[in-house]
């Protein structure tokens, strides 16, 4: 388990030894359970408390692919950059698949807090029972999943295989954006466009595939709401 902030830094690349997910199926009941549990945990909360001028979120990352740890780390930094442009700071917690339930003080085992999001990186869309999506899917309020094969194909098609982490980072920011903006949050420009082609890949390579100003404001408002939930008696971290 590694914890990364949104700050840029280098890290040696190592190949992840994650076993392939033969016959993997998203657990719809478990996903729905997370959403219900989060909704029940904070009913009728009064949003009161001081605002954080530099709000942040914590993203727990489960990598179910053969992508190297270096590729995932660089993708996280690219997603962090994009979210930072929208006024949101991020802390990334890399949770090894199959991590021990007995590990003491393991952030991957802590109860989810209002400012926590869960990101799964899946090999492809096999077994997806949700609506047809090319990037992945998001289940309110905490779970986002991205398909690794989509950015990999985009990077190959644009002869930018060495920049796969940039495209993957953009896809991650897109799906996290759905958690913070809502499911019906696609736009005609920027990172929340529903489909990407060569033009969007080129924008990603130049760092120009971002949230628009209205989306950035909405993201900050949503994060402030989640921050205030922590101030409600009974919702403090345990």
N, C-alpha and C positions, 0 to 999 in steps of 0.2 A: 504494500500500500504506500503510495507516494502522494504528498500534498503539494500542489503547485499553485502559486498566485498567478494573477494575470500579467505579471511583469515578464519582460523578454529576458531569456537567458538560454545558454546552450546546455545540452545534455547528450551524452554518447548514445548512439542508436544501437539497440539490441533487438534481436528477433524474438517476439513473444512466442512462447510454447503453449499456446492455448489449443486444446483439442477441438477439431471441427464439430459444429453443432449439427450432427446428422439428425434430420427429422425435426429440427427445432420449430416450435410453434409458440408465438406469443401467448402467455397465459392471460386470457381475457378476464377471467374471474379475479385473478390476482391484481391486474391493473385496475379493474373497477373497484376492487377492495381498497386500494390505495386512495383513489379519488374519494370514495365514501368516507374512509377513515379521516382524511384531511378535512372534509366538509363537516363531519360530526365533531371533530376536535375543536373547531373554532366557530360555533354557531353564534350568530348575533353579536359578534365581537365589536366592541366600541373602538374605533380607530383613533386612539389618543396617544400622544407622546411626541417627543422632539424629532424633527426630521434630520436624517443623516445627509450632509451636503454631498458626500461621495458614497452613495449606496452600493452595497455589494451583495452577491449571491454566492452560495456554495453549490458546486456541481459535482455530484458523485458519478464517476465514469466506470462503466462495466464494458470491457472490450471482448466481444465474442468472436473476433476475427483473427486472422493470422498477421494482421498489420503489426509492424514492429513498434516497440514502445517509443522509439524516436519519432516515428511518423505521427503517432497519436499525440505526443507531447508538442510537436510543432503545430499540429492542427488545433490543439487547445490554445496555444498562444495566438494563432490567427483569429480564432473565435473570440478570444479575450480582447484582442485589439479592436475588433468590430463592435463588440458590446461596449467597450470603453469609449468609442466614438459616440455611442448613444448615451453616455453618462453613467454607465454601470460597470462597477469593478467586479471581478470574479476570482473565486478561489476554487481550484480544481483538485478533487480527491480521487486518485486512481485506485480503484478497488479490484484486486486480482480476482478473476473468476474462481469460485470455489474457496474464497478466503475463509479462514477458520472462524467459527462462531464463538470460540473460547478466547480469542485474542483480547487482552485487556486494553481498555482505552483505545479501541480501534474506531476511528471516525466512520468507517464503513458500516459499523454495527450500531451506531447511535440512532435513536429515534429521529425521524425526519422532523425538521423544524420548518416554520412557514417560509423561510428564506432559502430552503434547500430545493434543488432540482436533481432529478436522476436522469442520466443519459446512458442509453445503451447503444453500442456500435455493433450492428448486426451484419452478417455477410451479404445478405440480399433480402428480397421481399418474399421469399418462399414461406408460405403458411400465413401470410398477412391476411387477417380476417377483417381488417378495417377498410375504409374507402381507398380507392386506387390512388396512390401517391408515389412519386418517383424518388423523392428525397428520403422519406421515412414517414413517421407519424408521431403525433403528440397527443397525449391523454391528460386532460386537465385534472388536477392542477400541478402535477409534479413530474410526470414521466414523458421523456422524449426518446425516440428511437431513430437512428439514421442507418441507411443502407450503405455499406462501404463500397459495394460494386458500382454504385452510380457515379460518385466522384472519380473513381478509378477509370471508368469508361470515358467520362468527360475529359479527364486529363490526357488519356491516350489519344482521343480523337483530335485534340488540339496540339499534339506533339509536345505536351507539357508534363510527361510522366514524372519528371523530377520535381515538379511543383504540385504533386498530388496533395500534399498536406495543406496547401492554400485552399484548394477546392473543397477538401474535406472540412476544413475549418469554417468555410462559408456555409456549407450544408449544416454543420452543427449549430452555427449562429441562427440559421433559418428556423430550424426545429425548436430551439430554445425560444426563439422569437414568438412561435405559436403559443408556448406556455405563458409568456408574459403579455402577449397582445390578444390572445383568443384564437380559436380555431379558424374563424373566418377573417383572416388578417392578410390574405394575399394582396399584392399591389401590382400596378402596371410597370413599376420601375423599382430599382434597388434590390436589396437582398431578399425581400419577401415576394419576388416574382414566382409564380407557380411552376414555370418551366424555364430551364436555362439551355442556351445554345452557345455557339462560339462567341457571340458578342458578350454574353454574361461572363464566360470564362475569361475573356480578355480583361473585362472590368475587374474580375477577382484578382488577376495577376498584377494589376496596377494598383490594387488596394482601394478601388472605387466602388465596390459592391457593398453598400452600407444601408442602414436603416435611414429612412427619410426623417426630417425634423419632427413631424407629427408623431411618427412611430417612436422616436427617441423619447419624446415627452411622455407618451403613454407608458412606455417601459419604466421610466422613472417613477411615475405615479403608482404603477402596480407594485414596484419594489418597495415604495414607501408604505403601501398598505400592508405588505407582508412584514415589514419591519415593525409596524405598530402592533401587529398581532402578538409579537413577542413581549410587548409591554402589558398585555392583558393578563390579569391575575389568573394563574392556573395554566398559562401557556409557556412558562419559563422553561428553558432547557433543563433536563434532569441529568 
